[in-house]
Amino acid sequence: MNSQVCLRLSGKHNDLDEVGRDTYHHTLFEMLGNWSFGDYYKKDAIAWAWELLTGVWGLPKDKLYASVYQTDEEAENLWKSITDIDPSHVRRFGDKDNFWEMGESGPCGPCSEIHLDRGPGACDCAGKNLGPCDVNSGCARYIELWNLVFIQFNRGTDGKLTELTSKHVDTGMGLERITAVLQGVLSNYDTDLLKNLIRFTESACGKKYGDDAVCDLAFRVIADHTRALCFMIADGVVPGNEGRGYVLRRILRRAARHARHLGFTEPFLWRVTPAVAETMGASYPELTERRTYIEETIRTEEERFNDTLDKGLALLSEERAALAKSGARTLPGEVAFKLYDTFGFPVDMTEDILREDGIAVDHAGFDTAMAEQRQRARDARKAGAEHAVNYGARHSRFTGERSDTDESKIIALFVGAEERTEVREGEEVAVIVAETPFYGESGGQVGDRGRIQTLQGDGLVEVSDAQKPRGDLTVHLAPSSREHFESARRFVWKSTASGARRRG
């Protein structure tokens, strides 16, 4: 058994815009789990779960419900025979609710979830068109506490299920949810896991949590998202345009947007990080040990986005007014792409803002604009390669075998075939340095991505690709320079591997 920190933002769980709108979903949460690999199975897992919930923690038996898979008679009979749960509280459900699998093939099986009826005061059915308020209806009144997964089958690539010879148990319980239950509150944000973060924000903005629905959403988003940011950065994730880095960026920018509702016009999220370390640092010492780095990373990213956030919000406000005047209910894809490309608005953040007015985003148009942008970037890289001769006799030394970050001097800056002494925002630049931890594309491996930042902090570019026109030369390509910086300045590299490759 253990407790593990989980980030719930990938694949089918890509629901960032929902976090903060209720009081029990999070981007980052702690998962309590226990496992059996060919040892105990359904009988013991069910008996011990009931013992812990009702015997140790004293939860009211008449308020607990157990769901089982629609054909799992074994689990249903065990609930009714080895526990004293109300038999009418054992319910059968289908694949969506009570069958667990990851992907299209591999180990899988039925699961049995334990739900708690928190009473009418927790009901949030109003306006949701959920149907009867009940288990698995989507209402916060009946909240899932624990999922007992029984790894009983293997699903083949043909979709068929084969019974496993050795069967396993994998359970999961959210620490935040059970803490709320045991501390007698209806909201995870009122537990001692998160309320200190909200109190810090209250003291900083002078507003009170619980006084206004819009502000309350902002309080919850900032508390949840800042906690997630701290753990991600402590684990080595840095803001970027793809993969993990883009997940981090989306989280930060959504939180920064909601901070506006509390009156923060300057970067604020980085100031919450000490409260995160104070709350969770004893269990996760990396939050304390890397606090300065976490603060600097969040603050730098906030400052970059702060420059364009208000302009993007102004543009979006104009577009909303135009849509209202015309009666249209869909934001054009090219506008959503402009918000993304020019102002740094992730498309789901744009959707999050527009949902308040019931406006959708034209995803097909957005995807078309994105494809056109990627083609332009490919053409720019190709043009850069064609002008490789202009790099002359300059060379760079690779240092990535010892570190993913380094400090060096800029040797040259190129915009197309033209060498420059400086570049400014909006220009596509190729950067050459004396020493670099970036792996240039070669040997079938794609080039690294990351960022270049001047020590003075006034120059920053996102590196989308690293190329090797020669064996002794690495060129760093930045399709859109975000800040002005000059050659010969010293800078700090923040580098991250771009794919599933690592040297040595």
C-alpha positions as semicolon CSV with decimal commas, in nm:
position;residue;x (nm);y (nm);z (nm)
1;M;0,000;0,000;0,000
2;N;0,109;0,357;-0,050
3;S;0,007;0,712;-0,131
4;Q;0,112;0,851;-0,466
5;V;0,075;1,195;-0,618
6;C;-0,119;1,183;-0,944
7;L;-0,176;1,438;-1,217
8;R;-0,517;1,387;-1,376
9;L;-0,477;1,559;-1,712
10;S;-0,431;1,322;-2,003
11;G;-0,636;1,122;-2,247
12;K;-0,997;1,077;-2,138
13;H;-0,930;1,277;-1,819
14;N;-0,842;1,594;-2,011
15;D;-1,093;1,807;-1,819
16;L;-0,891;2,102;-1,691
17;D;-1,174;2,349;-1,743
18;E;-1,392;2,155;-1,497
19;V;-1,148;2,183;-1,206
20;G;-1,262;2,439;-0,951
21;R;-1,620;2,441;-1,076
22;D;-1,703;2,172;-0,823
23;T;-1,545;2,106;-0,485
24;Y;-1,406;1,756;-0,535
25;H;-1,215;1,726;-0,866
26;H;-0,848;1,826;-0,895
27;T;-0,562;1,842;-1,141
28;L;-0,327;1,693;-0,882
29;F;-0,438;1,464;-0,601
30;E;-0,298;1,193;-0,376
31;M;-0,411;0,839;-0,449
32;L;-0,421;0,593;-0,161
33;G;-0,385;0,240;-0,290
34;N;-0,338;-0,122;-0,194
35;W;-0,255;-0,410;-0,423
36;S;-0,253;-0,788;-0,436
37;F;-0,059;-0,976;-0,701
38;G;-0,194;-1,329;-0,703
39;D;-0,257;-1,325;-0,325
40;Y;-0,585;-1,201;-0,172
41;Y;-0,872;-1,127;-0,407
42;K;-1,233;-1,003;-0,403
43;K;-1,340;-1,148;-0,068
44;D;-1,058;-0,998;0,137
45;A;-1,051;-0,668;-0,056
46;I;-1,422;-0,612;0,009
47;A;-1,409;-0,725;0,372
48;W;-1,110;-0,507;0,457
49;A;-1,253;-0,203;0,277
50;W;-1,575;-0,232;0,477
51;E;-1,377;-0,283;0,800
52;L;-1,166;0,029;0,742
53;L;-1,454;0,255;0,640
54;T;-1,704;0,150;0,905
55;G;-1,501;-0,012;1,183
56;V;-1,191;0,207;1,192
57;W;-1,315;0,538;1,051
58;G;-1,674;0,499;1,170
59;L;-1,858;0,604;0,856
60;P;-2,236;0,545;0,882
61;K;-2,323;0,209;0,726
62;D;-2,666;0,323;0,615
63;K;-2,507;0,601;0,403
64;L;-2,268;0,375;0,211
65;Y;-2,340;0,221;-0,130
66;A;-2,144;-0,038;-0,331
67;S;-2,156;-0,059;-0,709
68;V;-2,050;-0,373;-0,896
69;Y;-2,012;-0,465;-1,262
70;Q;-2,333;-0,577;-1,426
71;T;-2,223;-0,943;-1,462
72;D;-2,008;-0,969;-1,147
73;E;-2,235;-1,185;-0,934
74;E;-1,938;-1,292;-0,721
75;A;-1,871;-0,937;-0,599
76;E;-2,241;-0,866;-0,545
77;N;-2,287;-1,182;-0,340
78;L;-1,976;-1,108;-0,133
79;W;-2,103;-0,760;-0,044
80;K;-2,432;-0,908;0,071
81;S;-2,285;-1,206;0,260
82;I;-1,963;-1,091;0,431
83;T;-2,062;-0,731;0,518
84;D;-2,369;-0,586;0,683
85;I;-2,432;-0,328;0,410
86;D;-2,796;-0,266;0,327
87;P;-2,855;-0,519;0,042
88;S;-3,057;-0,259;-0,149
89;H;-2,746;-0,038;-0,153
90;V;-2,555;-0,282;-0,375
91;R;-2,610;-0,168;-0,734
92;R;-2,506;-0,302;-1,075
93;F;-2,366;-0,077;-1,349
94;G;-2,212;-0,122;-1,694
95;D;-1,877;-0,067;-1,863
96;K;-1,872;0,310;-1,818
97;D;-1,888;0,299;-1,438
98;N;-1,769;-0,042;-1,327
99;F;-1,520;-0,191;-1,569
100;W;-1,157;-0,081;-1,555
101;E;-0,903;-0,096;-1,835
102;M;-0,618;0,115;-1,967
103;G;-0,604;0,132;-2,345
104;E;-0,749;-0,106;-2,598
105;S;-0,574;-0,423;-2,478
106;G;-0,403;-0,569;-2,173
107;P;-0,500;-0,656;-1,814
108;C;-0,845;-0,534;-1,710
109;G;-1,146;-0,631;-1,507
110;P;-1,461;-0,539;-1,317
111;C;-1,447;-0,297;-1,028
112;S;-1,653;-0,230;-0,719
113;E;-1,688;0,131;-0,612
114;I;-1,789;0,250;-0,267
115;H;-2,000;0,565;-0,255
116;L;-2,116;0,784;0,033
117;D;-2,448;0,967;0,053
118;R;-2,349;1,303;0,200
119;G;-2,708;1,422;0,234
120;P;-2,932;1,675;0,058
121;G;-2,699;1,962;0,153
122;A;-2,435;1,830;-0,086
123;C;-2,674;1,795;-0,383
124;D;-2,572;1,999;-0,689
125;C;-2,819;1,857;-0,943
126;A;-2,991;2,190;-1,005
127;G;-2,951;2,299;-1,366
128;K;-2,747;1,994;-1,469
129;N;-3,023;1,780;-1,625
130;L;-2,879;1,476;-1,451
131;G;-3,199;1,284;-1,391
132;P;-3,274;1,122;-1,054
133;C;-3,027;1,212;-0,780
134;D;-2,855;0,881;-0,707
135;V;-2,531;0,684;-0,721
136;N;-2,336;0,750;-1,044
137;S;-2,579;1,024;-1,145
138;G;-2,308;1,289;-1,145
139;C;-2,440;1,460;-0,834
140;A;-2,200;1,561;-0,557
141;R;-2,438;1,419;-0,298
142;Y;-2,337;1,061;-0,380
143;I;-1,958;1,076;-0,394
144;E;-1,726;0,792;-0,487
145;L;-1,474;0,723;-0,211
146;W;-1,294;0,405;-0,309
147;N;-1,256;0,194;-0,621
148;L;-1,170;-0,175;-0,580
149;V;-1,043;-0,298;-0,917
150;F;-1,029;-0,672;-0,977
151;I;-0,776;-0,754;-1,251
152;Q;-0,955;-1,064;-1,374
153;F;-0,909;-1,064;-1,753
154;N;-0,669;-0,988;-2,033
155;R;-0,817;-0,814;-2,335
156;G;-0,652;-0,923;-2,658
157;T;-0,586;-0,703;-2,957
158;D;-0,898;-0,859;-3,110
159;G;-1,105;-0,724;-2,819
160;K;-1,177;-1,063;-2,664
161;L;-1,147;-1,121;-2,288
162;T;-0,944;-1,412;-2,151
163;E;-0,963;-1,513;-1,785
164;L;-0,629;-1,467;-1,608
165;T;-0,476;-1,760;-1,422
166;S;-0,337;-1,525;-1,155
167;K;-0,581;-1,253;-1,053
168;H;-0,496;-0,926;-0,885
169;V;-0,641;-0,637;-0,685
170;D;-0,566;-0,267;-0,743
171;T;-0,758;-0,015;-0,535
172;G;-0,763;0,363;-0,535
173;M;-0,900;0,617;-0,288
174;G;-0,856;0,994;-0,319
175;L;-0,694;1,138;-0,007
176;E;-0,865;1,473;-0,058
177;R;-1,213;1,321;-0,069
178;I;-1,176;1,093;0,233
179;T;-1,016;1,379;0,426
180;A;-1,320;1,597;0,358
181;V;-1,548;1,319;0,484
182;L;-1,344;1,256;0,798
183;Q;-1,309;1,627;0,875
184;G;-1,685;1,678;0,834
185;V;-1,681;1,924;0,544
186;L;-1,853;1,905;0,205
187;S;-1,569;2,064;0,007
188;N;-1,216;1,935;-0,039
189;Y;-1,109;2,299;-0,032
190;D;-1,225;2,326;0,329
191;T;-0,981;2,056;0,444
192;D;-0,639;2,126;0,589
193;L;-0,490;2,002;0,260
194;L;-0,606;2,313;0,071
195;K;-0,760;2,572;0,303
196;N;-0,423;2,725;0,394
197;L;-0,366;2,808;0,027
198;I;-0,704;2,978;0,008
199;R;-0,637;3,171;0,330
200;F;-0,309;3,298;0,185
201;T;-0,485;3,420;-0,127
202;E;-0,758;3,582;0,085
203;S;-0,497;3,779;0,280
204;A;-0,327;3,890;-0,041
205;C;-0,637;4,010;-0,227
206;G;-0,855;4,129;0,061
207;K;-1,154;3,926;-0,058
208;K;-1,329;3,650;0,136
209;Y;-1,382;3,297;0,013
210;G;-1,755;3,220;0,017
211;D;-1,879;3,571;-0,063
212;D;-1,898;3,556;-0,443
213;A;-1,935;3,265;-0,687
214;V;-1,689;3,401;-0,948
215;C;-1,427;3,478;-0,684
216;D;-1,482;3,140;-0,516
217;L;-1,405;2,966;-0,845
218;A;-1,085;3,171;-0,871
219;F;-0,984;3,083;-0,513
220;R;-1,027;2,712;-0,586
221;V;-0,848;2,725;-0,920
222;I;-0,547;2,907;-0,773
223;A;-0,522;2,666;-0,478
224;D;-0,550;2,353;-0,692
225;H;-0,340;2,469;-0,986
226;T;-0,056;2,617;-0,782
227;R;-0,021;2,292;-0,592
228;A;-0,003;2,101;-0,921
229;L;0,253;2,345;-1,064
230;C;0,481;2,306;-0,762
231;F;0,487;1,927;-0,788
232;M;0,539;1,926;-1,164
233;I;0,829;2,173;-1,152
234;A;0,986;1,994;-0,855
235;D;0,976;1,681;-1,072
236;G;1,168;1,857;-1,350
237;V;0,887;1,968;-1,583
238;V;0,934;2,315;-1,736
239;P;0,687;2,525;-1,938
240;G;0,686;2,439;-2,307
241;N;0,474;2,413;-2,619
242;E;0,433;2,035;-2,627
243;G;0,389;1,734;-2,400
244;R;0,434;1,773;-2,026
245;G;0,561;2,128;-2,065
246;Y;0,241;2,234;-2,239
247;V;0,026;2,070;-1,971
248;L;0,211;2,279;-1,713
249;R;0,168;2,592;-1,922
250;R;-0,205;2,534;-1,964
251;I;-0,248;2,491;-1,588
252;L;-0,050;2,805;-1,509
253;R;-0,222;3,024;-1,766
254;R;-0,570;2,917;-1,658
255;A;-0,480;3,003;-1,298
256;A;-0,330;3,336;-1,403
257;R;-0,650;3,423;-1,588
258;H;-0,864;3,344;-1,284
259;A;-0,632;3,553;-1,064
260;R;-0,763;3,855;-1,257
261;H;-1,105;3,796;-1,096
262;L;-0,943;3,855;-0,756
263;G;-0,781;4,180;-0,866
264;F;-0,427;4,054;-0,928
265;T;-0,274;4,238;-1,224
266;E;0,085;4,142;-1,144
267;P;0,222;3,786;-1,122
268;F;0,080;3,624;-0,811
269;L;0,089;3,243;-0,836
270;W;0,459;3,226;-0,749
271;R;0,381;3,391;-0,415
272;V;0,156;3,096;-0,318
273;T;0,437;2,839;-0,346
274;P;0,563;2,885;0,015
275;A;0,214;2,796;0,140
276;V;0,227;2,477;-0,069
277;A;0,567;2,387;0,076
278;E;0,445;2,462;0,428
279;T;0,141;2,237;0,386
280;M;0,302;1,943;0,208
281;G;0,679;1,985;0,244
282;A;0,710;1,747;0,540
283;S;0,584;1,458;0,326
284;Y;0,739;1,580;0,001
285;P;1,070;1,750;0,091
286;E;1,146;1,835;-0,272
287;L;0,888;2,114;-0,244
288;T;1,102;2,280;0,022
289;E;1,441;2,192;-0,124
290;R;1,352;2,330;-0,470
291;R;1,127;2,613;-0,356
292;T;1,342;2,893;-0,498
293;Y;1,364;2,722;-0,837
294;I;0,988;2,656;-0,836
295;E;0,915;3,021;-0,755
296;E;1,150;3,147;-1,027
297;T;1,004;2,915;-1,290
298;I;0,644;3,010;-1,212
299;R;0,723;3,380;-1,189
300;T;0,907;3,384;-1,522
301;E;0,622;3,208;-1,699
302;E;0,364;3,436;-1,534
303;E;0,554;3,746;-1,643
304;R;0,568;3,624;-2,003
305;F;0,195;3,554;-2,012
306;N;0,108;3,870;-1,820
307;D;0,230;4,080;-2,111
308;T;-0,029;3,937;-2,347
309;L;-0,311;3,827;-2,115
310;D;-0,492;4,160;-2,100
311;K;-0,458;4,213;-2,477
312;G;-0,597;3,867;-2,543
313;L;-0,887;3,921;-2,303
314;A;-0,964;4,252;-2,476
315;L;-0,971;4,082;-2,817
316;L;-1,191;3,804;-2,683
317;S;-1,428;4,060;-2,532
318;E;-1,462;4,230;-2,872
319;E;-1,531;3,896;-3,040
320;R;-1,793;3,805;-2,779
321;A;-1,969;4,136;-2,839
322;A;-1,963;4,078;-3,215
323;L;-2,106;3,729;-3,173
324;A;-2,381;3,860;-2,945
325;K;-2,470;4,127;-3,201
326;S;-2,488;3,878;-3,487
327;G;-2,659;3,606;-3,286
328;A;-2,385;3,354;-3,368
329;R;-2,287;3,100;-3,102
330;T;-1,948;2,980;-3,235
331;L;-1,613;3,158;-3,220
332;P;-1,434;3,129;-3,558
333;G;-1,137;2,893;-3,556
334;E;-0,900;3,158;-3,692
335;V;-0,983;3,385;-3,397
336;A;-0,920;3,102;-3,149
337;F;-0,589;3,035;-3,323
338;K;-0,490;3,403;-3,307
339;L;-0,559;3,398;-2,934
340;Y;-0,337;3,089;-2,908
341;D;-0,056;3,194;-3,141
342;T;-0,035;3,566;-3,066
343;F;-0,154;3,591;-2,707
344;G;-0,070;3,246;-2,571
345;F;-0,428;3,138;-2,492
346;P;-0,457;2,757;-2,491
347;V;-0,774;2,671;-2,682
348;D;-0,931;2,506;-2,379
349;M;-0,881;2,828;-2,184
350;T;-1,066;3,017;-2,458
351;E;-1,345;2,759;-2,431
352;D;-1,344;2,796;-2,052
353;I;-1,405;3,171;-2,087
354;L;-1,670;3,139;-2,357
355;R;-1,872;2,872;-2,182
356;E;-2,001;3,144;-1,948
357;D;-2,194;3,279;-2,252
358;G;-2,277;2,940;-2,402
359;I;-2,040;2,999;-2,696
360;A;-1,851;2,713;-2,863
361;V;-1,520;2,717;-3,054
362;D;-1,483;2,611;-3,417
363;H;-1,227;2,333;-3,361
364;A;-1,206;2,239;-3,728
365;G;-1,109;2,595;-3,819
366;F;-0,860;2,607;-3,533
367;D;-0,700;2,281;-3,648
368;T;-0,672;2,414;-4,004
369;A;-0,497;2,731;-3,886
370;M;-0,267;2,521;-3,667
371;A;-0,175;2,295;-3,961
372;E;-0,093;2,599;-4,174
373;Q;0,130;2,739;-3,897
374;R;0,317;2,409;-3,866
375;Q;0,377;2,405;-4,240
376;R;0,519;2,756;-4,221
377;A;0,750;2,641;-3,940
378;R;0,866;2,343;-4,148
379;D;0,934;2,574;-4,441
380;A;1,132;2,805;-4,213
381;R;1,344;2,515;-4,085
382;K;1,407;2,401;-4,440
383;A;1,509;2,752;-4,540
384;G;1,742;2,765;-4,241
385;A;1,909;2,442;-4,348
386;E;1,954;2,573;-4,701
387;H;2,144;2,870;-4,563
388;A;2,371;2,660;-4,341
389;V;2,676;2,777;-4,531
390;N;2,619;3,122;-4,388
391;Y;2,704;2,991;-4,042
392;G;3,064;2,993;-4,154
393;A;3,336;2,832;-3,941
394;R;3,151;2,873;-3,615
395;H;3,115;2,563;-3,401
396;S;2,957;2,464;-3,069
397;R;3,043;2,201;-2,809
398;F;2,778;1,960;-2,682
399;T;2,749;1,941;-2,302
400;G;2,422;1,749;-2,270
401;E;2,589;1,432;-2,145
402;R;2,638;1,595;-1,806
403;S;2,336;1,824;-1,767
404;D;2,013;1,943;-1,925
405;T;2,096;2,303;-1,832
406;D;2,405;2,508;-1,907
407;E;2,545;2,859;-1,918
408;S;2,730;2,991;-2,223
409;K;2,775;3,281;-2,464
410;I;2,574;3,360;-2,773
411;I;2,808;3,344;-3,073
412;A;2,566;3,448;-3,345
413;L;2,202;3,521;-3,426
414;F;2,049;3,462;-3,768
415;V;1,715;3,565;-3,912
416;G;1,696;3,364;-4,233
417;A;2,031;3,404;-4,409
418;E;2,102;3,738;-4,240
419;E;2,329;3,757;-3,938
420;R;2,203;3,999;-3,674
421;T;2,337;4,160;-3,360
422;E;1,990;4,157;-3,208
423;V;1,643;4,013;-3,265
424;R;1,303;4,121;-3,150
425;E;0,961;3,972;-3,082
426;G;0,796;3,822;-3,387
427;E;1,118;3,733;-3,570
428;E;1,213;3,373;-3,641
429;V;1,565;3,334;-3,511
430;A;1,844;3,075;-3,526
431;V;2,080;3,090;-3,228
432;I;2,439;2,960;-3,214
433;V;2,623;2,934;-2,882
434;A;2,965;2,817;-2,767
435;E;2,838;2,532;-2,548
436;T;2,493;2,374;-2,544
437;P;2,309;2,090;-2,369
438;F;2,061;2,070;-2,660
439;Y;2,087;1,755;-2,870
440;G;2,073;1,845;-3,238
441;E;1,866;1,621;-3,464
442;S;2,083;1,336;-3,594
443;G;2,103;0,959;-3,606
444;G;1,726;0,928;-3,625
445;Q;1,675;1,122;-3,301
446;V;1,474;1,442;-3,305
447;G;1,629;1,759;-3,168
448;D;1,572;1,884;-2,815
449;R;1,326;2,159;-2,728
450;G;1,349;2,403;-2,439
451;R;1,426;2,767;-2,383
452;I;1,707;3,023;-2,374
453;Q;1,698;3,292;-2,109
454;T;1,942;3,576;-2,046
455;L;2,085;3,602;-1,698
456;Q;1,947;3,954;-1,678
457;G;1,601;3,806;-1,734
458;D;1,512;4,044;-2,020
459;G;1,565;3,797;-2,303
460;L;1,376;3,471;-2,354
461;V;1,306;3,249;-2,655
462;E;1,133;2,913;-2,689
463;V;1,349;2,668;-2,882
464;S;1,122;2,450;-3,097
465;D;1,401;2,246;-3,256
466;A;1,777;2,191;-3,250
467;Q;1,952;2,102;-3,579
468;K;2,305;1,989;-3,666
469;P;2,399;2,123;-4,011
470;R;2,751;1,995;-3,932
471;G;2,891;1,754;-3,677
472;D;3,054;2,038;-3,481
473;L;2,764;2,283;-3,497
474;T;2,423;2,293;-3,326
475;V;2,169;2,554;-3,432
476;H;1,873;2,635;-3,206
477;L;1,556;2,736;-3,391
478;A;1,295;2,962;-3,232
479;P;0,999;3,017;-3,471
480;S;0,877;3,321;-3,276
481;S;1,110;3,523;-3,059
482;R;0,911;3,641;-2,757
483;E;1,157;3,895;-2,621
484;H;1,440;4,115;-2,742
485;F;1,796;4,005;-2,669
486;E;2,142;4,081;-2,805
487;S;2,432;3,860;-2,909
488;A;2,734;3,812;-2,679
489;R;2,514;3,825;-2,366
490;R;2,549;3,542;-2,124
491;F;2,239;3,336;-2,064
492;V;2,101;3,036;-1,878
493;W;1,965;2,736;-2,070
494;K;1,650;2,558;-1,957
495;S;1,650;2,243;-2,168
496;T;1,414;1,947;-2,181
497;A;1,434;1,633;-2,392
498;S;1,172;1,629;-2,666
499;G;1,109;1,259;-2,707
500;A;1,167;0,911;-2,571
501;R;1,542;0,921;-2,611
502;R;1,821;0,984;-2,372
503;R;2,191;0,941;-2,423
504;G;2,414;0,714;-2,216
